[in-house]
Amino acid sequence: MANLATRLRLSGLKETPWQILAGPVLIMLILAMMVLPLPAFVLDMLFTFNIVLALMILLVAMFTQNTLEFAAFPTVLLFSTLLRLALNVASTRIILLHGHNGASAAGRVVEAFGHFLVGGNFAIGIVIFAILIIINFMVITKGAGRIAEVGARFVLDGMPGKQMAIDADLNAGLIGEEEAKRRRSEVTQEADFYGSMDGASKFVRGDAIAGLLIMGINILGGLLVGVIQHEMSFADAGSTYTLLTIGDGLVAQIPALIISTAAGVIVTRVATGQDVSEQMMAQLFTSPRVMTLSAAVIGLLGMIPGMPNLVFLLFTTALLGLAWWLRGQQSGGSVKKDPGDTDESSAAHADALQAAEASWSDVQIEDALGLEVGYRLIPMVDSVQGGELLTRIRGIRKKIAQEMGFLPPPVHIRDNLDLAPTAYRILLKGVEIGNGDIQPERWMAINPGCAAGDLPGDNCQEPAFGLPAIWIHEVQREQAQIQGYTVVDPSSVVATHLNHLIGLHIEELFGRQETQQLLDRLSKEMPRVVEELIPEVVTLTQFHKVLQNLLAEQVSIRDMRTIIDTLAEYAPVQKDVDELTAQVRIRLGRAITHQWFKGSNDIQVIGLDTQLERILMQTLQTGNALEPGIAANLMSQTEKAIQSQEALGLAPVLLVNQPLRAMLSRFLRRVWPQLVVLSNLEISGNKTVRMRSVIGGQECVASE
């Protein structure tokens, strides 16, 4: 009934109480028919309704273009089977009670089927009834049941791939969450439908067997009742009750045969956007060559002496006429090319290819982020098979959105048969920026530098940070953790690698489209401020570049109020993007300090020697290049200072004067992207600064 309500809503019909109660009321009436005696006229009405219902079901099955359009068919099949069985019970009661009164005792419908259809001959009636049972039970029902069984198996086997395709489209941004839910629901409904059809076919098979048994019981019971109770002769009782039984059986089995045919139509059709009639006409009667060859065969048979020449030649003429008409239609371009005309169709196809012009649909836009996996890693990105990587990737995007202040583009996931079965690679705008090899059945034990002892397994390297690691079996997890190893599952390895690479290239992921989306989001909260700032004071390009500069050095852009206020203050007099970025960083100083020194009042950083600082200031003012010797010593001492900071578990932060910050950040972060270069104006005033390492001194300035 839920499905019926859904169809009513989709068709725009208003649900009324009688529609909601139709199912329960129908079941109660069917059960009442099995218990309460019915008059012959009511029985005629119900038999006629059963025939009409069967015809309606067949026509609906013929006109559906997709199996899910008639998803209620298994339930309808159950109801119609129960209705026929209830009618058999009710008619049996009337036949045995009043059969001695004549052929009309069970109603006019049963009498008509017993006399008109079989000519009043019970022997012919038994034969026809048996043939109908055989056709229904052995041919249609058995074939439809087998097709439903195989269809259910293939649909269930194909569910993981369909679910993965839906998740991939969702992650790629091709569809929204609502569309993904709808498609997942369709996949589930399709599997449920074929599973239900596999079981529903047993109803029809049981109905056929019940028809045979009921016929035998009616004949035997009628003979006993007629001979013993009503003192009829054996011949009269046999003739009367057998005709009534045959009429009752036929009036029930013909609708059963119609509904079995509808079941066969439902499970055998292929979804092509056409109903069964359109498919048959479009695929069976469109080839003039087929019509001509068929006419030739029938014509030859029609010329054989003793054959029904007139009938065969009539069909020959009709087929030749149809072939001539189809040939004319094809010449006019209204009918598809004959599938058998391979030479003509291939030549026309070649001409079409030559005439086709290139279009913008041939241009493939590169995905901002991509993940390609080998075929053994496909279960990792398939949620149906328990894969968690899609969930982790969604978590990464949500985490970046919450921490950095913008939503990175979706990660487009696809399989790549050119990769090794257990390999993966991460792409940025179509170019590989990272790769790795995963053992999907194992766990990675990473040595953070303090692990004790060795573990049996395959040595490897953690792909994100290059730490030594070992692939171990799940049973070794606890032992590895006891020894000090960090144990992670394969999905976490890939997710960590992806998260690390996104952080390294985050400014490239923040394009003009993301900038516009961020502005659209801000316009809902402070429309007047955004309208006055862009493009009157700051162009979209300048705004985008400032935010990109901040992200390049891992500075969050969540505090858009401060960023907008700063740009509104300085942009009218300062158009240089780097200078605007510097002013924004100063205003965001509290957030930057908190980001790298959470909960600590003592800031332990790397500093610059005063003499080196003076040299760098002179170089910056004159615009000259830094002396090679000084540059080499600066790089060497910076590396040592970073190693010293990391050994103590401190953030690798270099603190310099404001004018030098941008230059040193560009110069040093090319080699050490983990290095953070801050200016003294970006540090909160309530913090105490301690220099753990100093870059400079005689060694660094000796080359001056």
DOTORRO-894867 format. One record per residue (C-alpha): residue in three letters; x, y, z. Coordinates in steps of 0.1 Angstrom, whole numbers, padded with zeros to 4 digits, always signed. Example, Ala and Ser with C-alpha at 12.3 -4.5 7.8 and 13.67 -1.06 7.14 Angstrom:
ala+0123-0045+0078/ser+0137-0011+0071/
***
This chain:
met+0000+0000+0000/ala+0029+0023+0005/asn+0039+0018-0031/leu+0003+0026-0041/ala+0003+0058-0021/thr+0036+0068-0037/arg+0022+0063-0072/leu-0009+0083-0063/arg+0013+0112-0051/leu+0034+0110-0082/ser+0004+0110-0105/gly-0011+0141-0087/leu-0041+0122-0072/lys-0053+0130-0038/glu-0052+0102-0013/thr-0086+0094+0002/pro-0097+0070+0030/trp-0111+0045+0005/gln-0078+0043-0013/ile-0058+0038+0019/leu-0082+0011+0031/ala-0085-0007-0002/gly-0059-0033+0006/pro-0072-0044+0040/val-0109-0043+0029/leu-0100-0065-0002/ile-0083-0091+0020/met-0112-0092+0044/leu-0137-0097+0015/ile-0116-0125+0001/leu-0114-0143+0034/ala-0152-0138+0038/met-0158-0153+0004/met-0141-0185+0017/val-0165-0188+0047/leu-0198-0172+0037/pro-0222-0187+0011/leu-0226-0164-0020/pro-0257-0162-0043/ala-0252-0171-0079/phe-0256-0135-0091/val-0229-0123-0067/leu-0206-0151-0079/asp-0212-0140-0115/met-0202-0105-0106/leu-0170-0116-0089/phe-0160-0140-0117/thr-0165-0111-0142/phe-0145-0088-0119/asn-0117-0114-0118/ile-0115-0115-0157/val-0115-0077-0159/leu-0088-0075-0133/ala-0066-0100-0152/leu-0070-0081-0184/met-0061-0048-0167/ile-0030-0063-0152/leu-0019-0076-0186/leu-0025-0042-0202/val-0006-0024-0175/ala+0023-0048-0179/met+0023-0043-0217/phe+0024-0005-0214/thr+0050+0000-0187/gln+0084+0012-0199/asn+0103+0003-0167/thr+0097-0026-0143/leu+0096-0002-0113/glu+0066+0015-0129/phe+0047-0016-0119/ala+0066-0024-0087/ala+0033-0035-0070/phe+0030-0064-0094/pro+0041-0091-0069/thr+0015-0079-0044/val-0012-0077-0070/leu-0003-0112-0081/leu-0008-0124-0045/phe-0041-0107-0042/ser-0054-0120-0076/thr-0043-0156-0067/leu-0061-0154-0034/leu-0092-0140-0052/arg-0093-0169-0076/leu-0089-0194-0048/ala-0116-0178-0028/leu-0139-0179-0059/asn-0131-0216-0063/val-0141-0223-0027/ala-0173-0203-0031/ser-0182-0219-0064/thr-0174-0254-0051/arg-0198-0248-0022/ile-0226-0237-0046/ile-0219-0266-0070/leu-0221-0292-0043/leu-0252-0277-0027/his-0272-0268-0057/gly-0256-0286-0086/his-0285-0310-0089/asn-0308-0282-0099/gly-0291-0278-0133/ala-0262-0262-0152/ser-0272-0226-0140/ala-0269-0235-0103/ala-0235-0219-0100/gly-0243-0188-0120/arg-0245-0178-0156/val-0207-0173-0161/val-0199-0209-0150/glu-0227-0222-0172/ala-0215-0202-0202/phe-0179-0215-0198/gly-0192-0250-0193/his-0215-0251-0224/phe-0205-0224-0249/leu-0167-0228-0247/val-0166-0266-0247/gly-0199-0273-0264/gly-0214-0290-0234/asn-0191-0320-0238/phe-0174-0327-0204/ala-0147-0348-0221/ile-0136-0319-0243/gly-0138-0296-0213/ile-0115-0318-0193/val-0090-0319-0222/ile-0091-0281-0227/phe-0088-0275-0189/ala-0058-0299-0187/ile-0041-0281-0217/leu-0046-0247-0201/ile-0031-0260-0168/ile-0001-0274-0187/ile+0005-0242-0207/asn+0002-0221-0175/phe+0022-0244-0152/met+0048-0260-0174/val+0055-0232-0199/ile+0047-0196-0189/thr+0050-0199-0151/lys+0081-0220-0151/gly+0098-0198-0177/ala+0089-0166-0159/gly+0100-0180-0126/arg+0134-0190-0140/ile+0139-0156-0156/ala+0129-0138-0123/glu+0153-0160-0104/val+0182-0152-0128/gly+0172-0116-0129/ala+0172-0113-0091/arg+0207-0129-0090/phe+0222-0105-0116/val+0205-0075-0101/leu+0220-0084-0066/asp+0254-0090-0081/gly+0253-0057-0099/met+0242-0036-0069/pro+0278-0029-0056/gly+0288-0015-0090/lys+0257+0006-0093/gln+0261+0020-0058/met+0298+0028-0064/ala+0289+0046-0096/ile+0263+0067-0077/asp+0288+0075-0050/ala+0314+0084-0076/asp+0290+0108-0094/leu+0281+0123-0060/asn+0317+0128-0050/ala+0325+0143-0085/gly+0297+0168-0080/leu+0278+0155-0110/ile+0246+0149-0089/gly+0233+0162-0056/glu+0225+0144-0024/glu+0188+0142-0033/glu+0195+0127-0067/ala+0219+0102-0051/lys+0193+0091-0026/arg+0167+0087-0054/arg+0191+0065-0075/arg+0201+0044-0045/ser+0164+0039-0037/glu+0158+0028-0074/val+0186+0003-0071/thr+0172-0011-0039/gln+0137-0012-0053/glu+0148-0030-0084/ala+0166-0057-0063/asp+0135-0060-0041/phe+0112-0063-0071/tyr+0131-0091-0088/gly+0134-0109-0054/ser+0097-0106-0049/met+0090-0118-0084/asp+0111-0148-0078/gly+0089-0157-0049/ala+0056-0145-0064/ser+0060-0170-0093/lys+0054-0197-0068/phe+0019-0184-0062/val+0010-0190-0098/arg+0025-0225-0098/gly+0006-0233-0066/asp-0026-0219-0081/ala-0023-0243-0111/ile-0018-0273-0088/ala-0047-0262-0066/gly-0069-0259-0098/leu-0062-0296-0106/leu-0069-0307-0071/ile-0101-0286-0068/met-0114-0300-0102/gly-0108-0336-0090/ile-0124-0329-0056/asn-0155-0312-0073/ile-0160-0341-0097/leu-0157-0368-0070/gly-0177-0348-0044/gly-0204-0341-0070/leu-0208-0377-0079/leu-0211-0387-0042/val-0236-0358-0035/gly-0257-0364-0067/val-0259-0402-0064/ile-0262-0407-0027/gln-0280-0375-0015/his-0301-0366-0045/glu-0306-0401-0059/met-0294-0391-0094/ser-0281-0417-0118/phe-0244-0420-0121/ala-0244-0408-0157/asp-0266-0378-0149/ala-0245-0369-0119/gly-0213-0373-0138/ser-0224-0351-0167/thr-0240-0324-0145/tyr-0213-0320-0119/thr-0184-0325-0144/leu-0197-0297-0167/leu-0202-0274-0137/thr-0167-0282-0125/ile-0152-0277-0159/gly-0170-0243-0163/asp-0157-0233-0128/gly-0122-0244-0136/leu-0121-0226-0170/val-0135-0194-0156/ala-0107-0194-0130/gln-0078-0207-0152/ile-0083-0183-0181/pro-0076-0152-0158/ala-0048-0172-0142/leu-0032-0177-0177/ile-0036-0140-0185/ile-0019-0129-0152/ser+0009-0155-0158/thr+0014-0140-0192/ala+0016-0105-0176/ala+0043-0119-0152/gly+0062-0132-0181/val+0060-0098-0199/ile+0072-0080-0168/val+0103-0101-0162/thr+0113-0107-0198/arg+0112-0071-0211/val+0143-0050-0214/ala+0141-0013-0202/thr+0146+0008-0233/gly+0122+0037-0227/gln+0095+0019-0248/asp+0066-0003-0239/val+0064-0039-0251/ser+0044-0031-0282/glu+0067-0004-0293/gln+0097-0027-0288/met+0082-0055-0308/met+0071-0033-0337/ala+0104-0014-0338/gln+0126-0044-0337/leu+0105-0071-0355/phe+0089-0053-0384/thr+0115-0028-0396/ser+0137-0049-0419/pro+0126-0052-0456/arg+0152-0080-0461/val+0135-0101-0434/met+0101-0095-0449/thr+0113-0104-0484/leu+0131-0137-0473/ser+0100-0147-0452/ala+0078-0141-0483/ala+0101-0162-0505/val+0100-0192-0480/ile+0062-0190-0476/gly+0057-0186-0514/leu+0078-0217-0521/leu+0058-0237-0495/gly+0026-0224-0511/met+0035-0238-0545/ile+0039-0273-0532/pro+0010-0295-0543/gly-0013-0304-0514/met-0005-0273-0494/pro-0031-0246-0487/asn-0019-0226-0516/leu-0044-0197-0513/val-0035-0190-0477/phe+0002-0192-0482/leu+0001-0170-0513/leu-0020-0144-0495/phe+0007-0142-0468/thr+0034-0140-0494/thr+0017-0111-0511/ala+0012-0093-0477/leu+0049-0098-0467/leu+0061-0085-0501/gly+0038-0055-0498/leu+0051-0048-0463/ala+0087-0051-0475/trp+0080-0027-0504/trp+0064-0002-0480/leu+0093-0004-0455/arg+0119+0001-0483/gly+0100+0033-0494/gln+0099+0045-0458/gln+0136+0040-0454/ser+0143+0059-0485/gly+0123+0088-0471/gly+0144+0086-0438/ser+0114+0078-0415/val+0126+0043-0406/lys+0159+0031-0392/lys+0183+0014-0415/asp+0179-0023-0420/pro+0201-0040-0394/gly+0210-0066-0420/asp+0223-0041-0446/thr+0258-0040-0432/asp+0275-0025-0462/glu+0250+0003-0467/ser+0248+0011-0429/ser+0286+0011-0425/ala+0291+0034-0455/ala+0264+0058-0442/his+0281+0057-0408/ala+0315+0066-0423/asp+0299+0095-0442/ala+0283+0107-0411/leu+0316+0106-0392/gln+0333+0126-0419/ala+0305+0152-0420/ala+0304+0155-0382/glu+0320+0187-0369/ala+0339+0190-0336/ser+0319+0206-0308/trp+0324+0219-0273/ser+0310+0185-0261/asp+0343+0170-0273/val+0362+0191-0247/gln+0368+0173-0215/ile+0374+0195-0184/glu+0400+0182-0160/asp+0388+0174-0125/ala+0404+0195-0098/leu+0411+0165-0077/gly+0411+0128-0088/leu+0419+0095-0073/glu+0426+0065-0095/val+0427+0030-0080/gly+0437-0005-0092/tyr+0410-0031-0095/arg+0418-0048-0062/leu+0412-0015-0044/ile+0377-0010-0058/pro+0360-0025-0026/met+0377+0002-0006/val+0356+0029-0025/asp+0324+0008-0025/ser+0303+0014+0006/val+0281-0016-0003/gln+0312-0039+0002/gly+0321-0022+0035/gly+0346+0003+0020/glu+0352+0033+0042/leu+0373+0055+0019/leu+0344+0075+0005/thr+0332+0083+0040/arg+0368+0093+0050/ile+0371+0116+0019/arg+0338+0133+0028/gly+0352+0137+0063/ile+0384+0153+0049/arg+0364+0178+0028/lys+0342+0187+0058/lys+0372+0191+0081/ile+0390+0214+0056/ala+0358+0234+0052/gln+0355+0238+0090/glu+0392+0246+0096/met+0402+0266+0065/gly+0370+0283+0056/phe+0362+0270+0022/leu+0349+0238+0007/pro+0375+0221-0015/pro+0362+0206-0048/pro+0350+0169-0049/val+0374+0141-0054/his+0365+0122-0086/ile+0372+0085-0081/arg+0377+0061-0109/asp+0393+0027-0115/asn+0423+0025-0138/leu+0433-0008-0154/asp+0467+0006-0164/leu+0476+0008-0127/ala+0489-0022-0107/pro+0460-0040-0089/thr+0470-0026-0055/ala+0482+0008-0066/tyr+0466+0042-0065/arg+0475+0077-0076/ile+0463+0112-0067/leu+0458+0137-0094/leu+0456+0175-0092/lys+0441+0190-0124/gly+0450+0158-0143/val+0486+0157-0131/glu+0498+0131-0107/ile+0510+0146-0073/gly+0512+0114-0053/asn+0510+0076-0055/gly+0512+0046-0034/asp+0507+0009-0031/ile+0482-0006-0007/gln+0476-0042+0006/pro+0438-0041+0011/glu+0437-0072+0033/arg+0464-0060+0057/trp+0472-0032+0082/met+0500-0007+0081/ala+0522-0006+0112/ile+0541+0028+0111/asn+0572+0033+0132/pro+0569+0069+0146/gly+0606+0066+0156/cys+0601+0051+0191/ala+0589+0016+0182/ala+0608-0013+0198/gly+0615-0046+0181/asp+0607-0059+0147/leu+0575-0073+0132/pro+0570-0100+0106/gly+0556-0086+0074/asp+0565-0067+0043/asn+0585-0036+0048/cys+0572-0004+0031/gln+0571+0033+0035/glu+0542+0054+0047/pro+0532+0074+0016/ala+0523+0108+0032/phe+0553+0115+0053/gly+0578+0088+0042/leu+0580+0070+0076/pro+0592+0034+0077/ala+0563+0010+0080/ile+0554-0027+0077/trp+0523-0044+0062/ile+0510-0068+0089/his+0480-0091+0093/glu+0451-0081+0115/val+0460-0107+0142/gln+0493-0087+0147/arg+0476-0054+0154/glu+0477-0056+0192/gln+0513-0068+0193/ala+0524-0040+0170/gln+0506-0014+0192/ile+0523-0028+0223/gln+0557-0024+0206/gly+0549+0013+0199/tyr+0538+0011+0163/thr+0510+0032+0150/val+0486+0008+0132/val+0462+0021+0106/asp+0439+0004+0081/pro+0444+0008+0043/ser+0416+0033+0039/ser+0432+0055+0065/val+0466+0053+0047/val+0450+0066+0015/ala+0429+0092+0032/thr+0459+0105+0052/his+0480+0108+0020/leu+0452+0126+0003/asn+0447+0150+0032/his+0484+0157+0033/leu+0486+0165-0004/ile+0455+0187-0002/gly+0472+0207+0025/leu+0503+0211+0004/his+0484+0223-0026/ile+0454+0240-0009/glu+0459+0273-0026/glu+0456+0257-0061/leu+0423+0242-0051/phe+0409+0276-0042/gly+0401+0290-0076/arg+0379+0318-0089/gln+0348+0295-0088/glu+0354+0287-0051/thr+0359+0325-0045/gln+0326+0333-0061/gln+0308+0305-0041/leu+0323+0320-0009/leu+0311+0354-0019/asp+0276+0340-0025/arg+0277+0325+0009/leu+0288+0358+0025/ser+0262+0378+0006/lys+0235+0360+0025/glu+0249+0371+0059/met+0263+0406+0051/pro+0249+0416+0017/arg+0256+0453+0019/val+0292+0449+0030/val+0300+0425+0002/glu+0282+0447-0023/glu+0302+0478-0013/leu+0336+0460-0013/ile+0334+0440-0045/pro+0340+0452-0071/glu+0339+0489-0060/val+0369+0487-0037/val+0385+0453-0045/thr+0382+0434-0077/leu+0373+0397-0076/thr+0408+0389-0088/gln+0425+0408-0060/phe+0402+0393-0034/his+0409+0358-0048/lys+0446+0364-0048/val+0447+0377-0012/leu+0428+0346+0000/gln+0450+0324-0020/asn+0481+0339-0004/leu+0467+0332+0030/leu+0459+0296+0022/ala+0493+0290+0006/glu+0508+0295+0041/gln+0481+0275+0059/val+0463+0305+0073/ser+0426+0299+0077/ile+0402+0323+0060/arg+0372+0316+0083/asp+0374+0350+0098/met+0360+0367+0068/arg+0347+0397+0088/thr+0383+0407+0097/ile+0395+0400+0062/ile+0368+0422+0046/asp+0372+0450+0071/thr+0410+0451+0065/leu+0406+0451+0028/ala+0380+0478+0030/glu+0404+0499+0050/tyr+0436+0495+0031/ala+0425+0487-0005/pro+0415+0522-0014/val+0452+0534-0009/gln+0471+0501-0015/lys+0466+0480-0046/asp+0495+0456-0043/val+0482+0422-0034/asp+0512+0412-0013/glu+0509+0443+0008/leu+0472+0438+0013/thr+0480+0402+0023/ala+0505+0414+0049/gln+0480+0438+0065/val+0454+0410+0066/arg+0479+0387+0083/ile+0486+0413+0109/arg+0449+0417+0117/leu+0446+0379+0119/gly+0476+0377+0142/arg+0457+0364+0172/ala+0442+0335+0151/ile+0476+0327+0136/thr+0493+0327+0170/his+0466+0304+0184/gln+0469+0281+0154/trp+0506+0273+0160/phe+0508+0278+0198/lys+0476+0266+0213/gly+0473+0271+0250/ser+0509+0282+0255/asn+0520+0316+0267/asp+0557+0308+0260/ile+0564+0308+0223/gln+0596+0289+0214/val+0606+0298+0178/ile+0636+0301+0154/gly+0651+0335+0152/leu+0675+0355+0129/asp+0708+0369+0139/thr+0708+0407+0139/gln+0737+0409+0115/leu+0721+0385+0090/glu+0689+0404+0094/arg+0707+0437+0085/ile+0721+0420+0054/leu+0687+0407+0043/met+0672+0442+0048/gln+0698+0458+0026/thr+0693+0432-0001/leu+0655+0438+0000/gln+0659+0475-0002/thr+0684+0475-0030/gly+0665+0448-0050/asn+0697+0428-0055/ala+0700+0390-0054/leu+0713+0374-0022/glu+0749+0363-0023/pro+0752+0326-0032/gly+0774+0319-0001/ile+0750+0336+0023/ala+0721+0318+0006/ala+0737+0284+0010/asn+0746+0290+0047/leu+0711+0303+0053/met+0696+0271+0039/ser+0720+0249+0058/gln+0713+0265+0092/thr+0676+0267+0085/glu+0676+0229+0080/lys+0694+0223+0113/ala+0670+0247+0131/ile+0639+0229+0117/gln+0653+0195+0128/ser+0661+0208+0162/gln+0625+0222+0166/glu+0609+0189+0154/ala+0631+0168+0177/leu+0618+0188+0207/gly+0582+0184+0194/leu+0579+0221+0187/ala+0563+0237+0156/pro+0590+0248+0131/val+0582+0285+0133/leu+0607+0312+0121/leu+0600+0347+0136/val+0614+0377+0116/asn+0607+0414+0112/gln+0577+0423+0092/pro+0595+0435+0060/leu+0614+0403+0056/arg+0586+0378+0062/ala+0572+0375+0026/met+0607+0372+0011/leu+0620+0346+0035/ser+0587+0326+0032/arg+0590+0324-0005/phe+0627+0315-0004/leu+0626+0289+0024/arg+0592+0272+0020/arg+0601+0260-0015/val+0624+0235+0002/trp+0606+0231+0036/pro+0569+0235+0031/gln+0563+0226+0068/leu+0582+0257+0078/val+0560+0286+0091/val+0574+0321+0087/leu+0558+0347+0110/ser+0565+0384+0115/asn+0568+0400+0149/leu+0536+0420+0142/glu+0516+0388+0139/ile+0524+0376+0175/ser+0498+0384+0202/gly+0511+0409+0227/asn+0504+0387+0257/lys+0529+0360+0246/thr+0565+0355+0257/val+0588+0348+0228/arg+0618+0325+0234/met+0644+0318+0207/arg+0653+0281+0207/ser+0675+0284+0176/val+0692+0313+0159/ile+0700+0314+0122/gly+0730+0336+0113/gly+0763+0344+0131/gln+0797+0344+0116/glu+0792+0312+0096/cys+0763+0326+0078/val+0777+0361+0070/ala+0813+0350+0063/ser+0806+0353+0026/glu+0795+0389+0027/
***
